[in-house]
Amino acid sequence: MNCKIGIPWPSAVGYVSEATGEWYLTFITRQWVTGCIVRGKGCRSKQLFLWTKNQASLKGNSSPSQGLPSSAQALSIHIDGNGCGREKWREPMKIVVIGGTGLIGSKLVKNLRERGHDVLAAAPNTGVNTITREGLAEAMDGAQIVVDVANAPVWEDKAVLEFFETSGRNLLAAEAAAGVRHHVALSIVGSERLPDNGYFRAKVAQENLIKASGIPYTILRATQFFEFVGGIAQAGTVDDEIRVSPALFQPIASDDVAAALADVAVAPPVNGTVEVAGPEAIPLDEVVRRYLRATQDTRKVVPDVHARYFGSVLDDQSLTPGVNARIGAIRFEDWVGQQAR
Ligand SMILES: NC(=O)c1ccc[n+]([C@@H]2O[C@H](COP(=O)([O-])OP(=O)(O)OC[C@H]3O[C@@H](n4cnc5c(N)ncnc54)[C@H](OP(=O)(O)O)[C@@H]3O)[C@@H](O)[C@H]2O)c1
């Protein structure tokens, strides 16, 4: 078998059209690739190509008579150490993303659809509301997996607690009634370590409801999103100065959070918590300084060990992950450079 590929890709995703039998795959890569021939059961013709720098596509015809299950629509290709591909057909799943129109939700919906799943982006503006229960039972109908990335509209202590408790209760009850097999929620690294912070208390309450629900679950705790750094600067602003803690901070790109969530969602439930964080731990005052520099903001950043982070004094362990955390690929410096452009 003459396969040649630039790097050992872990996987690719694709779809088959039931109407025409045509299928295609999309590979995402960070490097140029040279080419590959993919052969295997269930596929008749295979031509790979249409290379661009970050993406390659593969088109062909499926042949159900050769072993492809007629209901299978999602295809993944695993590339072995020689760069040869082997395809695996699997059933697409119905996945409901609560908060599917938000920052993380919209990226997650896209990622899961690219993997061939049937994904419902659920939010009040698509007719699904976890507080009023509008559209909730209908959304759950036939769902195997639910990922909760909803966020409260108001972050005042009492309001945010009420949001996550009511939303969590309504959602978990609807999932239990529909027989959902995996509940995934996005929470925050270190939530239980900062009890002075009302938002963190609400996230701990949300996690406790999930743990008590009896539904198989995975909680993914992420560190702060890069997108949140501007808000931290704003919250620490007094006149023309920004006073923030110099405690270690390990923020993450929202793209990396969405990718980790997608992996967790389609994997078996762990009935526990996993963590994900950005690739670098940097003092918070320095992160804010880099953000301001990139956005040409001239305000002065003053490190202050007593400065409160939304009500809490931080140390180097407050917001940083444990040793087993999954680590995202995107560096703050690269992300912030792109925002500035
Ligand atoms: N910010 C951070 O650094 C950080 C770190 C770790 C974890 N997290 C967690 O990440 C999650 C997602 O954050 P995000 O920034 O992506 O949020 P976001 O952009 O504010 O999006 C929130 C989503 O929730 C939906 N929503 C609001 N009320 C709802 C309701 N009653 N029923 C159903 N959906 C509702 C919104 O829909 P509409 O647009 O229609 O209102 C929107 O789709 C949050 O749970 C947060 O705690 C955040």
The ligand as an ORCA input file, in Angstrom:
! r2SCAN-3c Opt
* xyz 0 1
  N     -15.895     32.823     30.674
  C     -15.001     31.921     31.054
  O     -13.824     32.217     31.106
  C     -15.455     30.492     31.409
  C     -14.521     29.577     31.844
  C     -14.925     28.255     32.083
  C     -16.262     27.906     31.903
  N     -17.179     28.841     31.503
  C     -18.572     28.405     31.292
  O     -18.778     28.306     29.886
  C     -20.185     28.317     29.639
  C     -20.471     28.993     28.301
  O     -20.011     30.309     28.327
  P     -20.127     31.263     27.032
  O     -19.164     32.371     27.246
  O     -20.044     30.442     25.787
  O     -21.607     31.822     27.178
  P     -22.385     32.854     26.225
  O     -21.585     33.206     25.025
  O     -22.890     33.955     27.092
  O     -23.627     31.982     25.720
  C     -24.632     31.604     26.610
  C     -25.635     30.723     25.887
  O     -26.627     30.328     26.863
  C     -27.899     30.530     26.267
  N     -28.926     30.708     27.297
  C     -29.111     31.739     28.135
  N     -30.219     31.544     28.879
  C     -30.724     30.334     28.500
  C     -31.873     29.583     28.871
  N     -32.724     30.025     29.802
  N     -32.093     28.396     28.237
  C     -31.242     27.937     27.306
  N     -30.143     28.606     26.904
  C     -29.904     29.794     27.495
  C     -27.716     31.783     25.421
  O     -28.768     31.891     24.479
  P     -29.312     33.363     24.036
  O     -28.200     33.990     23.281
  O     -30.519     33.037     23.200
  O     -29.630     34.089     25.302
  C     -26.380     31.432     24.742
  O     -26.584     30.521     23.693
  C     -20.836     28.926     30.880
  O     -21.578     27.930     31.557
  C     -19.650     29.360     31.746
  O     -19.904     29.192     33.133
  C     -16.796     30.114     31.245
*
